């Protein structure tokens, strides 16, 4: 890092890149005050802000080092006696760090401007579904339901907004994070949990709005994207390798009780489906609401719905098939776990000191206060005893978005500041339960919500509740930029509900959609289906023999690829390189920077899923290399290629020079 005084200002360079240019005409820091209101409805938030002041802190003074412990340049910013913020520009463990060491005058808003280039591209900010390159737009960073539709121009979003306050927007996401990677090959990470809005719409600067004075901003550069994501994950943490059994087949999402699940399993196996797990989200019981099939939210085996499950789990495991369940951080008020937690004072409180009960859609729940160390340990024990010791090999660790900002927490910290931190805290509960049980190599869990810290605790993400349709912002296509953006934020293991989840407003999963989503799923770290919120309205993996045969083929593709996928997952664990990665990570070109619906699966496979209905041909961009079409063995060079892509033959290519070329030839024969 270089701090360079210039006339009436200074510049800050990191690895030769100009990050900050401060002077009277173009100040880098603004400070002020604001007041916000948060209206939460089923995890969706309507946020309004009144900015009371925003003042450019143009005056600055470079202070002498006051202590031998201080290494770097200490600068106080102010404006004619109004406001004062002291910042230390320093280097820690090889990283440039901007430390905010003093905040006066009740400042609760900062706006920071970093230098930008017209041709620069920006990636990351957590899991972004509508855009991969974030340049040209602003992105509020707040953990929330992603919303239904996610495009204000569509009928589905309009209906969700007007009927249930549930419509999303292009920026709404379960897993935001104040971290971005620039095509100038540096990352910027803000260490704070406040609401933020990163605005990349200006030609000459990026403006980071933070509803707090953060602890630090960390910036680090590298020569390559591979090295850069490695440095980022050195900072944030990495996911462990997945248990070996995962690669033996798909996880079939089924529900309805022991007899139903086992019957469906045997039928699927008879048709050649490779199965590594049964995922039964209703293992603890179900309820029916107007939204569809929901769960009881009382995390213990439901013996009425699943009689004999304890013994069936053992039998299934002996056959190489695991059983997985479901949990979230909330307790339905009619369950015995809520009653116990409430009596012990383990539930988040409201302003009157009573349990804060949240409306979860025709039933109410309490939130376990994970900031209470005793409650944290109690909930961890629930997972250890009721799930791991019972025999579950994994689970969906759902939700994490529903912490109201007016809640009162045990640790005394404002719920507005704890809201974004909650998903990582929830991930930590699950991770510690698994590790303390000595089962990290056997048991796994997957989450949809996240924030800074999720990288080092969560073992897998899934993309959440997509619509069961072809929409770009909330259907099959949206999962691809979601995986790529999350990979550029330091989380490299991503999956999705094969077929999507949300059925509303006459949106129903079709046979073709399921089959195309299954093709995509075969080239992700994990294949898992979901029946959706209204199973009877949706096409399922076993709705007819043709679909089941297609799914069985894709499961064989996945299992045949297992040595390659394992190697890619290991690379993510050891070096932070995401399993699903953008083409420009290895092939830098203007075209590669533009793509958001193609990706590299590991180093050697290029995947371009068919994301539109009734298509049997597809156009694929191939970067500079020698490529082999997976299914025909035909060789292609760089450029665009129009290829046949009937059902069962998704557009996939491999590098001719790949060490896995012989394995890929075997895949083509399944």
C-alpha positions, 0 to 999 in steps of 0.5 A: 500500500502506498499513501501519496500526498499530493496538492491539497490531498492524497492518493492511496494505491494498492499494488499500483492500483489507485483506490482513493483520490482525495482532494477538495473537489473530489473527496473520498469520504462523506459523513452524516446522520440518518434515520431508517424504518424497517417493515418486515413481512414474512422475511421481506423488508420495506426499508425507508430512510431519511438522510438528515445530513450528508457532508463531504469531509474535505478537510484532513490532517495527517497526524504524527504516530502517537504510539510505536504500536501504530503502523501506517498513516493516521488521518483525521477528516472533518469539514469546518469543524463539523464532524470528525472521523479518524482513519488509519491507513495501514497494512496487516498480514500483507493486506491494505486495511482502512481502520476507522479508529475514531467517530465523533458527533453521533455519525451513523452514516458514511459514504465512501468513494473509491476510484473507478474506470469506465471499462471496469467490471464489478462482481460479487456482493454475495449471491446476486441472481439478476446480474453478474457484472454489477457495473451500472447499478446499485445493490442494497446489501440486506439479508432478506427473502429473495422475493417472488418474481424479482422483476418489477415488470413481471406479472408474478412480481406484481401479484406477489407485491399486491397480494402478499407484500412478497415481490422481490427486486433485482437486488434482493437476496438471501446472501448479500455481502459487502465484498466485491471484486474488480476487473482491476484485480483487487477485492474490497471487503467492508467489515461491518454488519450494518445495512449498506448500499454499494453503488457502481453506477458512476463512471469515475467512482464507486460509492459505498453507503454504510449505515454505520461507521465500520470497523475496517475496510480490507483491500488486496490485489493479485496478478490473477483471479485465481490468486485473488479469490485465494487471498479473499478466502484466506481472509474469510475462510473456506468450506470443507470438502464434502463427505464422499457418499455425496458423490454416489448419486442424487438426493431425492427430495420426497415427503409424505411418510415412511411408506411413501418415501420408501416406495418412491425410492424403490421405484426410482432405483428400479429405473436406474436412478443413482441415489445417495440420499433421501431428503425428507423435509417433513421428517418432523411433521407437516402442516397445510397452509394456503401457500402449500405444504409447510412443516411443524418447526418442532425438531424431533422425529415425528413417529406418526408420519414416519413410523419405524424411521429410526430402523429404516435409516440404518437399513438405508445406510447399509445400502449406501443411501443416507437420510437427510432432514430439515431444521431452521432457527425458529420454533413453532409456538405449539411445539414442546421445544418452543415451550421449553425454550420460552420457559428458559428465556431462550427466545428473542424478546420484543420491546416489552420483554416478552417473546417476539413471535413472528408471523411465518404464514398462518402460524407463529414462531419464536426465534432462538436467541443465538446471542445468548451463549446458553441458548446457543448451546441448548440449540446445538444440543437439539441438533446433536441429539435429535438429528445427528444421534438419531441418524440423519446424515445431513439437513437443510439449515433453512431461513435465517432472514427473519430477525426483526430490527426492533427485537431485543437481544441477549447481547445488547447489540442493536438487532438492526446491526445483528440482522445481517450477522444472523445467518453466519451465527446460524451457520456456526450453530450447525457447524459446531454441532457437526464438528463436536459430534466428530462427524464432519466427514460424514454429516453435512448441511446446506443453507440459503441465507448467509453473510460474512462468516458463512464461508468458514462455517457453512458447508454448502449453499443452495440458491433458495426458492426459485420460481418453477419457471424459465424467468431470467430473474427467478427461474432456472437461469437465475441460479447461474449468476447466483453461483458465479457471484457467490463464488466471487464472494468467497463461497465456492460450493453452490447448488439449487432445487432441481425444478425450482420451488415456488408455485404461485399465480398459475406458475407450474413446473413443466416436464421440460423445465424439470428435465433441463434443470436436471441437466444443469444439476448434473454439472454442479457440486450437488444434485438434489430435487425438491417437490416444491411448495405445491407438489401436486401441481408440479411435474416431479422426477417420477411423474412419468417413465421418460422423465425418470429415465432422463433423470437416471441418465443425468445421475449417471453423468454426475456419478461418473464425473465424481472423481473430477467433481471431488478434485474441484471441491478439494481445490475450493477447500484448499485454495478457495477457487469456486467449483462453478467459476466464470470463464474469465477466471481462466480466459480473459476477454471482453466476451468472457466478461459479459457472460452470465449464463455460461460457466466453467465447472472446475478447470476443464468443463465448459457448461452452457445450460439450455435456459429457454423452453422448446429449444433443441439448438443452442449457441455457445461461446468458446474461449481461446483453447481447443474444445471437445463437444462432450457428446459427439467428440467433435473438436471446436476452436475459439468463437461461437458455436451453434450446436444441437442440444436435444433433451439429454444432451446439454451443451457441455465441452471439455478441454482437449488437453485435460488430464480427465479427457478419458473420464469425459469420454466415459461420461458420453457413454452413460 
